[in-house]
Amino acid sequence: MATTLDFRTHVDQSCRYSEEFVNIYYDCMDKKRRNLTRLYLDKATLVWNGNAVSGQDALAEFFESLPSSEFQVHTLDCQPVHEQATQGQTTLLVVTGGTVKFEGNKQRFFNQNFLLTAQLLIFFKWK
Amino acid sequence: GGHKGRSYDRSRRDRQPGSHSGGFGGPGPRSRLADMDEDVAMSDNSQDSSAQHRFNPYGRPIRKGGDGRFDRRPGKGGGGGRGGGGGGGFRGGRGGGGRSRSGWFKIPHGKKYDKQWLLTALQNICSVPYRPVQFHVDHNRAHFYVDDSSTAHALHKCSHKITDTDGYKVEVHVNPSAPPSSLVSDLKPEHLEHLKQCMAKRFDGSQQALDLNNIRTDPDLVSQNIEVILNRKTSMEAVIKIIEENIPELTCLNLSNNRIHKLDELAELVTKVPNLKTLNLSHNELKSDRELDKLKGLKLGELWLNRNPLCDFFKDQASYIRSDGNDLPAPIGFDVETYYSIYDSGDRQPLLDAYHDGASLSLTTPYSTQNPSRSSLGEYHKDSRNLRRHKDSTLRYRLLKHTRLNVVAFLNELPKTQHDIASFTVDVNTYTNTLLSFTVSGVFKEGEGKVNPLLKYLKTVQTYGLSTLCHSLCIVNDQLFIRMATTEEIRRAFVAPAPTPSSSPVPTLTAPQQEMLTAFSQKSGMNLEWSQKCLQDNEWDFNRAAQIFTQLKTDGKIPDVAFIK
């Protein structure tokens, strides 16, 4: 069995992972939109203003339909999700906020939250 | 197919003559008379099934797009301004009522099998197709009805022809019987016609939405002495039949406030109302999330469940506070309204019950160049956790509140608030057997009655709960983002909700109120019912009501039905 890390270590690690993730995510979103779906699990769901988009195909279509973007992340916060709720699967809650300008639209505020699981963390670690 | 052979031994013993319990006479050792079949609980699972129960077996709940208050009313129309009428609707009465039958037969079986396996196995060898009616299990026996004697005869011939996985032969016994209780409606044809008319009035064709909230008290039915009580099998089946025959393309169904405790009949919706996307079961008597398994197969977008026993938020019943005012349900098993009632109450200590022992909470406010002491967010800035600004790991750690005692102690230190409960929205992000992740957002002001700028919050919550148990969810992670509200959010905040028709008794109006009502109805073009609701919600302040009305009308939020005189 894996050793249980103490909470402080979890928090430290989650901060590092979330910073790295957020950089990659918004970089993809702005500059390499087609790669974005690689960051999502096969069965992931995205909820945008109350509308759900599920699965790789739908996500790909969705991201393609968005105009090109310029995101500025001003706030970033993260928490390790309690292991009981995730049945031991290491998961991070990441919450971002800032501004975004989509082509053809005026600049707006945005807020976004992510649930990252260990699979993605490994992906980032070795990138 | 799976064969639950556990109860097998019991039924084997039953085969010995004399040891058979409750002799009933009639042909065969296990025949039973029809009157023993009163509304037997239909179950195709054995009593102590250990089947997995998913938290949400019916598809992902999502919030309907749009921010309008009307959009959030389940089962009711969304943005108005569309032409009246619309597709579908109640068609004229079809010729004839029931199908012709030559008699009813009941077939008891000696063993408890997996229903699907049994019915399929029988169909495979039976020379005629059959439709089993009111399949149910009683003790060790499976029963169902078929509707004519030749089918019954054909099924009887299948006796001893099927061998189960233990090597025993399946027995089929046939008895004549009265029609099963499920099809004997206590609603006469003329009652059904009235019910149909009543339902037609509650149907919004432009939204394909049917509102059966508290239908028992509908004046049209009450005045005719027609009892439509939806927690009764017969009433529910009558309603579903009418839907099936007239408006099968229905997408929104509101069954709130009908004392519903079982969803057995609603399982029929899967085949009969396949386009159903929104189902409102709020304010009923559902006690277990297992009931929801009966809705398996329904591809719902929204399922409203609040104000059912299964959603009880607090483990300690005494601390449950019922929130007053408008019924704006959140489509999850977490009582957001109660959370904010307590949050606004002045003492946040009871929130301890909402959090898991190991819960975490952090708060973020946007970066601001303003002098913190001057900013309305000043109280929150000092505790804001923002990894873009704080690089020191110790500071980052300190800003995260951990364990519920620390979480609630921290919340108790935050300024007193007043949340606009009518304006919050809930989005479910994801869920598993043990985790439910959702986001609540809305506006609030600080203090009571103080003239303070409005603040907007976004609370991202991870909750833990076991979907196999009827337990409430508790928060394991709580992330709170707070910023200033935009002018648009301010404009819409703390406004009386749009008028909707209700079936509550109309209080008698004073003469000036009558006059105001007539005038308002004339000016707005809305019928008296809606005009009255608008005036009532605005405390009979004509100008205020007119303002609200104009605002909502411009936003296209008033459904066409308000203007039907």
Interface residues (C-beta under 8 A of the other chain):
Chain A: F7 R8 V11 D12 C15 S18 E19 T45 V47 N49 G50 N51 A52 S54 V73 H74 T75 L76 D77 C78 Q79 P80 V81 H82 Q84 A85 T86 Q87 L93 V95 G97 F109 N111 N113 L115
Chain B: R60 I62 R63 K64 G65 G66 H356 G358 A359 S360 S362 T364 T365 P366 Y367 R385 N386 L387 R388 S393 R396 Y397 L400 H402 T425 D427 V428 N429 T430 T432 N433 T434 L435 S437 T439 L458 T460 Q462 T463 Y464 V476 N477 Q479 F481 R483
